[in-house]
């Protein structure tokens, strides 16, 4: 009998222990705090990792009004050797957790979180009653999965699971305490119940939502929470239908009904007619102008619908309907429609240019009229960032339209749109500057050509033909005397541009061994390191499939021409990572386009059978396998390395010229 009593007592003690939080509240004064108290931290570091720290801080994890927030608090050491501070709380603060540390909270030199058991305290109101959220917070602090990221950084690993009976008790108490405040605690509460109930959770969740649906009054927002959970988390079709029925009964034009209808659209269907019918039906049921009267955070719904509908119209050549969409869409949506459809069709010749002009000319004025609607506002932290992005998008769309007009020889219209570019956009793009030169030549507007060329030179955004034109004008004005031409050209570049270029080049200096090689040229001869002795050699790794590589060719031609008579400098274009008859591909493309390059073919790697032997040996230097990639070699060492292409031929020439001259002048 005595043994049975002892066993029963031990079981009772164990049950009590399982029903207690494992965190320590002794660092808080008072240990049980109410809304009338000032919460103080009093931390004794003796015997702990922070004992000899001269600067202890506290990372606070605060559960306030059902939301987690994190704050850092500096502590002061009192005469008794305790680290102290007052904790900022509000009447809605249900729990405060603390982690003591020294250094950077994200990479502390030392810390104390009670050996992953935690330091925390729950709070009550002035009558001693738990504050709403207290039991949920107590569970979430000890089982961070409930907090959904709110406890990130507190523990070093996943804490040991709590006893399910303890979790059930906390869940029951929180439900009784917080009642129908579904929107504040629903997701976290369901995670708590899932941990407590295990396999029995789906039945509980079904009953919980079903009981809530029986209430006479329930908000659209709450129904939206239930719908998302039943449909996406529980994947319970019957429950989802019950929620849908209540939504359509109480709020047929509400936000949740709109989201439901959006979920039921057929945007991914391969049949364009099905896509169109689906999106048109959605817009009839939920017109965008009605949503704009009381907008919520469902702008993405209309962005997706109009983007999908517009693309379906365009691909099925229903161009009148495509144009009509611009009566309704905002700038952000209209911009994407034009980028994806008009620009793509222009680049890949998917639609005849006359037809494309008719469409683009109809929609562009409507798009420009909406550029100040701040529809990109939610995508950026500051309005200035959103405005800068908007102007860049305007410039890009104008670029496409101006290019189309130039192709069609509609020069006067092109010139009109050119004047609508931003100040930065007017001269910063070498390709667009070349088009503008063609437009002015087409208009026979000789007076505007020199200012265009000089402004383009100041922006370092020139093409080879623009240099030729500028030099021809200079020689005409100076009776054929070119002795001061280079001085004139240098004077056009701003000090800011020169400083930026020098900083860029200085950032890319390296000192890496150049691999041994034996590379075949376009005529079947071979080049080895012996051929590079005593020279500064520029190497451009490229491929016929690489569009940025090809776009950089005019800049490389400028460099080749500049150093054509310089025996101390050589420039080689090395084709790499190509397939099939790569030699013929490279030679035929370069010669067919009229470029005058020294071509080399990268060797085939005997281990992989890939045409990349030299390039892949340099990848550790590059950091990746992307091309185009330029290197400058001197005395068997790679001394300079840069990747990508800025879009400006003249800027590329200046970059590599500066690298060459710097290496030439070094002692």
N, C-alpha and C positions, 0 to 999 in steps of 0.2 A: 504493500500500500504506500509505504514511504517512498519507494523508488518511482512509483507511478506519479505521485505528487511532484517529485523533483523534475521528472520528465515533462509534466504538464506545465510547470513553472518555466522551464527552459524554452518550451515552445511559445509560451506567451511573451517571454522576453525577446525571442527571435522575431516574432510578429511585430512587436513594438519597434524594434530596431529597423525592420524592413519598411515601416511606415514613417520613418524619420528621414529628413534630408541629410545627405552626407556632407554637405558643405558646412563650413565653420562661420558663425556669425559673430565670434568674439572680437573681431577687429573693428566692429561697429559699436558706437555708443550713442544711445542705448541699444542693447541687443534686439529688443522688440521696439520698433519705432512706429510712431503714429504721425498723423498730419500736423500735430501740434509741436512736434519735436524738430530740433536742428540735428541732422544726422552728421556725426563726426566719425572720422577714421582715426584709429589709434593702433598703430602697427609696431610690434616689437620684433625687430629683425635678429635679435640675439639667437645664435645657434642655427641660423638659416643662411641661404646663399647670399643674401643681401646684407649680412652682418657688418661687413667692413666697407659698405658703399657710403660715399659722401653725398650722394644725390639720388634719393629714391623717389620714383614717380608712381602714380596710380592710374591704371587703365580701367575706366569705369564702364561697365556694361549695364545700361539702365533700361528697364522695361516700363515705358510710360505711355498710358493710353493705348495699350496693346501694340506698341511699336518698340523695337529695339533701337537704341542709339548708343554710340560709343564716344566717350570724352576722355581726354588726358588731364590729369590733375597733379600739380607739383606739391610735394609734401615738405613740411618743415619739421626738424628734429627739436623736441622740447627738452626741458631740463632733466626730465626723467629718462631720456634716451628713446622716447617713442616718436615715431614719424606720424604727424597729424595733419589733418585738413578737414574743412567743412565740405560736405557733399551736396551739390546742387540738386534739389528734388522739387517736384511740384505736387499738388494734391492728387494727381493721377499716377504718380510713380508707385508701382506695385512691388518692384524688386530692384535692388542695386547689387550688382556683382562687382568684384574688384580683383585685379591682378597687379601685383607690385613688381616693378622692374627698374632696371638701370640702363640708360642708353636709348637706342631707337626701339620703339614699341614693336616694329616689324622684325627687327633683328636685335633683340636685347642682349646686352653683355651678360646679365644675370636676371632671374625673375623668381617670383614665388607665387604659385597659384594653389598652395596647400597640397602639393603632390598630386595635382590633377583632380583633387576632390572639390576644390573651389572655396572661395570666400564670398558669401552673399548674405543678404538680409531681406526679408519680406516686410511690407509695411501695412499698417491698418489705418482706419480713419480715427477721428478723435474719440469715438465710442468703442474702439477696440475691434471693430468689424473689418474683415479683410477687404482690401481695395479690389475692385474688379480687375481681373487679370492676374491676381497674386498666385493662385493655384496653377494656372497655366504657365506662368513665369517660373514657378518653382520646379515644374517638370522640365521646361525647356532649358533652364540653366544647367540642369544635370544631364539632359539628353539633347544635345545641340541640334540633332536632326529635326526636332520639333520647331526650333527657332528659325529654320529656313535661311541660314546664313547670318542671323543676328548675333551669334556667338562665335563667329569666325575669329580665330587667333587666340582664343582663351586657352584651349587645351592643347597639349602636345600630341595627343592621339584621340581616338574615339573612346570616350569614357565607358566604363563597365555598365551593362544594361541594368536598369532599375527593376525591382520586383514588380511584376504585373499588378499585384493587388494594391500596391502603393500608387501606381499610375491610375488604376481604376478609381481609387479614392479621390485623387486629385481631379480627375476628369469629372466625377460626379459633383464634387464641391464647386468646380468652376461653372458647370452647367447651371447649378442652382443659383450661383452668385450672379452670373452675367446674363442669364436668360436669353432674350431674343436679340442681343446685340450681335447678330450673325456676321455682319460685315466687318466687325472689328476683330473677331477671333476665330472665324470659321475654319480657315485653312490650318492654323496651328492646332486648333482643338481636334480636328479630324486626324492630324498626325499623332496627337497624343492618344486618341482612342484606338488608332490602328496599332500602336505599340502595346497598348493595354489588352486589346481583345484578340489580336492575331487573326486566325482564320475566321473568327466570328465577326470581324469588322464589317465586311460588305453588308451583312444583314442589318447591323446596327445603323450604318450610314443610310441604307435604304429606308429604314423606319424613321430615322431622324428627319430626313428630307420630306418623307411622306407626311409625317405628323405636322411639319411646318407648313406644308401645302394646304392642310386642312384649316389653317387659320383664316379668318375673314379678311384681314388686312395684311398685305405683305407688299413690300416695295418692288419696283421693277429692278432696281439694282441688286436686291437680295435674290430675286428670281434669277438674275444673270449669274450670280455666284453659284447657285444651285445647278443651273443648266450646265455651266462649264464643268463643274465637278462630276455631275452624273454622266455627262457625255464623254469627257476627256479622261477623267481619273478612274471612275468606276466602270465606265464603258457598259453601263446598264441601259439597254435600249428601252425597256418598259418604263423605268423611272424617268429617263430622258423625255419620253413621250408625255408622261404626266406633267412634268415641268413645262414642256412646250405648250400643252393644252392650257395651263393656267396663265402662261404669258400671253397667248393669243386671245384669251378671254378678257384679261384685265388690261393689257397694254399692247394692243395689236399694232400700234405704230411706234412703240417705244424702242429704246436702245437695244434691249435684249432681243426683241423680235427682229430688229434690223440685223443684228449679228447672226441670229439663227438663219435668216434668209441668205445672208452672205455665205455662211457655211454650206448652204445647200446649192450654191451656184456650181456650174459645170465648167469652170475655167480650164481644167486640165483635159477635157474631152478632146480627142483628136479631130472630131468633126466640127469645123468652124461654124456651121449653122447651129449646132447645139450650143456652142459657146455663146454665140450672138444672142440667141433666143433667151438663154439663161440670164445673161447680164441685162438685156433689155427689160426683161420681166422684173428683175430686181429694181431697176431704176424707175420703172412705172410705180412699183409698190412703195419705194422709199426714195423720192426725188431728192437730189442733192440740195436744191434750194430750200427745201423744208428742213433738212438737217442744219443748214447754215443759219437758220433762225435761232437755233438753240444748240450750237455745236458742242460735242463732247470729244472724247479721245478716240473717236472712230473715223478720223480722217483717212487712216490707212485703208479702210474699207473702200471708200470711193476712189482713192488712188489706184488700188488694185483692180477694181471693177472697170474704171475708165481706161486704164492701161491695157487690160486684157481685151476689152471691147474694141478699143482703137486698133490694136494690132490685128484682131480678127477682121475688122472692116478693111484694113489696108491690105492684108494678105489675100483677101477675097475680092480685092479691087472695087470695093464699095466706097469709092473716094468721096462722094457727096456726103455720105453719113459720117465718114471720118472727119471731114471739115466741119460738119455741124456740131461735133462734140466740143469744139472750141468756143461755143456759145456758153458752155456750162463749166468747163474745167478751170482750176486755178493755175497759176504760173508753174508750180512744181510739177503738176500732172501733165500740163500741156508741153512743158519742156521735155519731159521724158518721152511723151508720144512722138515729138518731133525728132529727138535724138535717135530713138530706136527705129523709127520707121523711115523718116525722110533721109537722115544721114546714112543709114544702112543701105537704103535703096540707091542713093547716089554713089556710094563707094563701090557697091557690087553690081551696079547697073541692072537692078531688078525691075526698074520702071523706066520707060522712055523719058528723056529729059524734058520734052515739052509738057508731058502730063505731070511730071514731078514739079515743074515750075508752076503750073496752075495750082497745084495743091499747096505748095510751099508759100506762094504769094498770097493765097487766101488765108492761111493760118498765122503767118508770122506777125502781121499787124495786131491781131488779137492777142497773141502771146506777149508781144512787147507792151501792150496796154495794161497787162496784169503784172508786170515785173515788180511792182512795188507793193504787192499784196501780202508780203511777209509769209508766204506759204512754206518757206524753208525754215521758219523760225524755230519749230520744234526740233529740228535736226542739229541745232548749234546752241552753245551755252550763251553766246552774246549776239545781239542784233548785228553788230559790226561784222561778225563772221558770216552770218546768214546773208547780209548784203553783199559782201565780197564774193561769196559763192554764187549769188544770183547774177552779179555782173560777169563772172567768168562763164556761166551758162549762157547768158545773152551773147557774149562774144563768140562762143562756140557755135551757137545756132546761126548767127549772122555769117560766120565763116563759111558754113555749108551753103547758105543761100547765095552769098556773093560768088562762091566758086561756081555754082550752077549758072548764075547770071553771066559770068565771064565766059563759060563754055558756050552759052547761047548768044554771045556777043551783044548782050543787053547792057552795054557799058554804062549808060546814064543811070539806069536803075541800080546797078552795082555800086556806082559812086555814091548814090544817095544812101544806101545802106552802110557803106563804109563809114560815113560820117556819124552813124549811130553807134559805132563801136566805142567802148570806154577808152580813156586816154591811154591806158596801158595796152589795151587790145589793138590799138591802131598801128602800132609799130613793133610790137614785141615778138611777132610770129613771122619768121622768114618766109614761109610758104605763102602766107597771106600778103606780105609785102610784095612778093613777086607777082601775085595776082593783081594787086593794086597798080603795079607798074604796067601790066598788060592793059588794064582798064584805062589808065591815063593815056597810054599809047593809042588805044582804040579810039579814044575821044580826041586825040591829037592835042591834048592839053599839056604842051611842053613846059609851061610855067610851073606846073605843080610837080613835075618829075624830079627836079633837083631837090626841092624841099623833102619829098618823100624819101629819096635816097639818103640824104644827110640825116634825117631823123631815124631811118632804119639802121644806119651805121652807128649812130649814138646808142641805139638799143642793142648793137651787135647782133642784128638779125638780118643778114644779107645772104643772098644766093650768088653763085658765080656770075650769072648774067647781070645781076645788079652791080657787081663790082666792075664788070666790063662797061656797063652803061655809065657809071659814075666816072670812070677813068676817061671815057670818050668825051664826056661833057667837060671835064677838067682840061683835057688837052685842047679842046676847041676854044676854051676861054683863055688858054695860055699859049696860043700859037704853036701847039705841038711840043712845048717844053715840059718834060715830065720830071725834071730834076727835083722839084719840091713836092711831088705828088704824095710820097710816103709821109712827109711831114704833115701835109694837109689831111691825109687819111687818119693819121694818129690824133690830130686835133679834134676830130669829130667825136672821139670816144670820151665819155665823161670820166672824171676822176673816180667816181663811185664804181663805174663799170670796171675800170682798171684794177681797183683795189679788190673788188669781189673776185675777179679772175685770178689775181695773185694768191688770194686766200684759198681759192679752190685748188689751184695747182700745188700750193704748199702742203695741202692736206693729203695729197696723193703720192708723195715721195716714198719710195721703198728701196730696199737693197736686197735682191734675191737672185740666186744663181739662175742663169738662163740654161735650160736643159740642152744637152747636145742634140743635134738634129741633122738631117739630110733631106731637104724638101725639094720636090720637083716643081719647076715653074711651068708656065703656059706653053712653052716651046719644048718641053721634055728635058730641059737641062736641070742640073741640081745645084742647090745653094746650101753651103755649110757655114759653120761659125767662122771659118777662115775668110770668107767673103765679107764679113762684117768687121774685121779688124780695122781699128783706126777710124771707125765711123760711129755716128749716132744714128741708131736705126729705130724707126717707128714701125710697129707691127699692129695691124688691125685684124683681129679674129672675127670672121663673119661667116654667113651661110646664105644660100639662095632662098631658104625658107624664112629667113629672119627679116621681117619688115623694118624694124628700127635700124638694122644693119644697112639695108638698101637706102633708107631715108638719109643715112649719114654719108652716103657716097659723094654728094656734091661738096660737102665740107672736106672730105678726104682729097677730092680732086683739087680744091683750092690749095691744100697743103702740098700736094705733089707738084703743082705748077709753081708754087712759091720757091721750092727747093730743087727745082729741076736741074739747075746748073751748079748746084752746090755739091762738090765731091765728098764733103765731110758728112753729108746727111743722105740717108736712104729711107724709102717708105715702101713697105710690103703689105699686101692684102693677103691674109692666109685664110683660105676656106677650110672650115672644120665642121665636124659633126653632120656630114651630109651622107646621103645614101645613093644607091644606084650608080649611074655613070657620073659621079660628082665632078670629075675633071671637065667633061664637056659642058655640064650645066654651068659651072663657074665661068669658064672661058667664054662660052657663047653669050651668057647674060652680060658680062662686063663689056665685051667688044660690041655686042649688039646695041647697047645703050650709049656707046661712044665714050666710055671712060678710058683714061690712059693710065692704067695701073700696072705695077709689077705684081703679078699674081703668083702665089705659091699654094700648093695643096698640102694640107696636114697629112701626116703619114697614117697608115692603118695600124692599129694596135694588134700585134699578132695574138695576144691572149684573148681579146674580146671581138676581134674582127670589126671594130668600130673605127671610123676615120677621125681620130681625136688624140693621137699619141702625144704630140707636143702640148696641145691645149690642156689635156687632163693632168699632165705633170705640173702645170701652173695653177691648177684649181686651189691647192692649199694657200697660195698667195692671194687669189681672187676672193676666196671665201664662198663662191658658188660657181655654177656652170653656165651662167647667163652670158649672152652676147647681145650686142657688140661689146668687145673688150679691147681697149688700146693699151699697149705697153711701149715704153721707150727703153732701148737697150744700149748700154755703153760698156765697153771693155768686158764683155761676157757677163754682165750683171743687168737684171731688170731694175731700172732706177725709178721708173714712173709707171703708174697703173691707174686706169680709170675705166668705168663701165657705163653703159647706157648711151643715150643720145638726147640732147636738150631740145632738138628741133631747129637749131640755128647753124647753118654751114659755117658762117663767119666766126661764130663763137667756138666751134670745134677747131677751126684752123688756128685761132688765137690761143686756145688752150695748149694745143700740141706745139705750136711755135714757141710759146713761153717756156715749155718744158725743154725743148731743144736748145734754145738760146741759153737757158740757165745752166744746162749741162755743158754746153760749149765753153761757157765763161768760168766754170769752176776751176780752181787751181788743183 
